């Protein structure tokens, strides 16, 4: 039985948090938008994806990052302030993306997509959470040997 307890703890850690689920949904929508934003025939679909991103970002804004729950009170307050500031910036950029797509301005839409991607990268780095497949805040996987 004692041998199984560590496995149970690992299995519980692997379970994704509600925040992770929301952020993955934002990322999935952004990838799809990036593929189709320039196709005017898909404008309605693209705007639906933007609305989906907005909804998930607003939901994420109401959640507490699991990483912050393990912090001291002062560190936690600073971490949550940064988290909320970054999500507010994301929500603002999503609104600007919607405006650009609605107006048919593909150059402006691409610029907003790029800003959102940069915001994701800088926020993840600032908050010490992963992107690119190592979302649990651990170190990135080692580079393949050549």
C-alpha positions in Angstrom: 0.0 0.0 0.0 2.8 2.5 0.8 4.3 1.8 -2.6 1.0 2.9 -4.2 0.7 6.2 -2.3 3.3 8.1 -4.4 1.6 6.9 -7.6 -1.7 8.3 -6.4 -0.1 11.7 -5.6 1.5 11.8 -9.0 -1.8 10.9 -10.7 -3.5 13.8 -8.8 -0.8 16.2 -9.9 -1.4 15.3 -13.5 -5.1 16.2 -13.2 -5.4 19.6 -15.0 -6.7 22.6 -13.0 -9.7 24.5 -14.2 -7.4 27.4 -15.0 -5.3 25.2 -17.2 -8.4 24.0 -19.1 -9.4 27.6 -19.7 -6.0 28.6 -20.9 -5.8 25.6 -23.2 -9.1 26.6 -24.8 -7.8 30.1 -25.4 -4.6 28.7 -27.0 -6.6 26.3 -29.2 -8.8 29.1 -30.4 -5.8 31.3 -31.1 -4.2 28.6 -33.2 -7.3 28.2 -35.3 -7.7 32.0 -35.7 -4.1 32.2 -36.8 -4.9 29.7 -39.6 -8.0 31.4 -40.9 -8.1 35.1 -40.0 -7.1 36.2 -43.5 -9.9 34.2 -45.2 -12.9 36.5 -45.4 -15.1 33.5 -46.2 -14.4 32.3 -42.6 -15.0 35.7 -41.0 -18.0 34.5 -39.0 -16.2 31.4 -37.8 -13.1 33.5 -36.8 -15.3 35.9 -34.9 -16.9 33.0 -33.0 -13.4 31.8 -32.1 -12.6 35.3 -30.8 -15.8 35.3 -28.7 -14.7 31.9 -27.4 -11.3 33.2 -26.5 -12.9 36.2 -24.7 -15.3 33.9 -22.7 -12.4 31.6 -21.6 -10.2 34.6 -20.7 -12.9 36.2 -18.6 -13.5 32.8 -16.8 -9.8 32.4 -16.3 -9.7 35.8 -14.7 -12.0 34.5 -11.9 -9.9 31.5 -11.1 -6.9 31.1 -8.8 -3.7 29.7 -10.3 -2.7 26.5 -8.5 0.9 27.7 -8.2 -0.2 30.7 -6.1 -1.9 28.4 -3.5 1.5 27.1 -2.3 3.0 30.6 -1.8 3.4 32.8 1.3 0.7 35.5 1.6 2.9 38.4 0.4 4.2 36.5 -2.6 0.7 35.2 -3.4 -0.7 38.7 -3.5 2.0 39.9 -5.8 1.6 36.8 -8.0 -2.1 37.3 -8.2 -1.7 40.9 -9.1 0.6 40.0 -12.0 -1.8 37.2 -13.1 -4.8 39.6 -13.2 -2.8 42.4 -14.9 -1.7 39.9 -17.6 -5.2 38.6 -18.1 -6.6 42.1 -18.3 -4.0 42.9 -21.0 -5.1 39.7 -22.8 -8.8 40.6 -22.7 -7.9 44.0 -24.1 -6.0 42.5 -27.0 -8.8 40.0 -27.7 -11.1 43.0 -28.0 -8.7 44.7 -30.4 -8.4 41.5 -32.4 -12.2 41.4 -32.7 -12.3 44.9 -34.0 -9.6 44.2 -36.6 -11.4 41.1 -37.8 -14.8 42.8 -37.9 -13.3 45.6 -40.0 -11.6 43.1 -42.3 -8.2 44.5 -41.5 -6.1 41.4 -41.8 -2.8 43.2 -41.2 -4.1 44.6 -37.9 -5.6 41.2 -37.0 -2.2 39.6 -37.6 -0.5 42.2 -35.4 -3.0 41.5 -32.6 -2.5 37.7 -33.0 1.3 38.3 -32.7 0.7 40.6 -29.6 -1.4 37.9 -27.9 1.3 35.3 -28.6 4.0 37.6 -27.2 1.8 38.4 -24.2 1.3 34.6 -23.6 5.1 34.0 -23.7 6.0 37.0 -21.5 3.3 36.2 -19.0 4.2 32.6 -18.7 7.8 33.5 -18.2 6.9 36.1 -15.6 4.6 33.8 -13.7 6.9 30.8 -14.0 4.4 28.6 -15.8 5.1 26.5 -18.9 4.0 26.9 -22.4 5.0 24.6 -25.2 4.0 21.3 -23.7 5.6 21.7 -20.2 2.7 23.5 -18.6 3.3 22.4 -15.1 6.0 24.9 -14.5 8.9 22.4 -14.6 12.0 22.8 -16.8 11.6 22.4 -20.5 12.4 18.9 -21.8 16.1 18.4 -22.8 17.1 19.1 -26.3 17.6 16.1 -28.5 21.3 15.0 -28.8 22.9 15.3 -32.2 
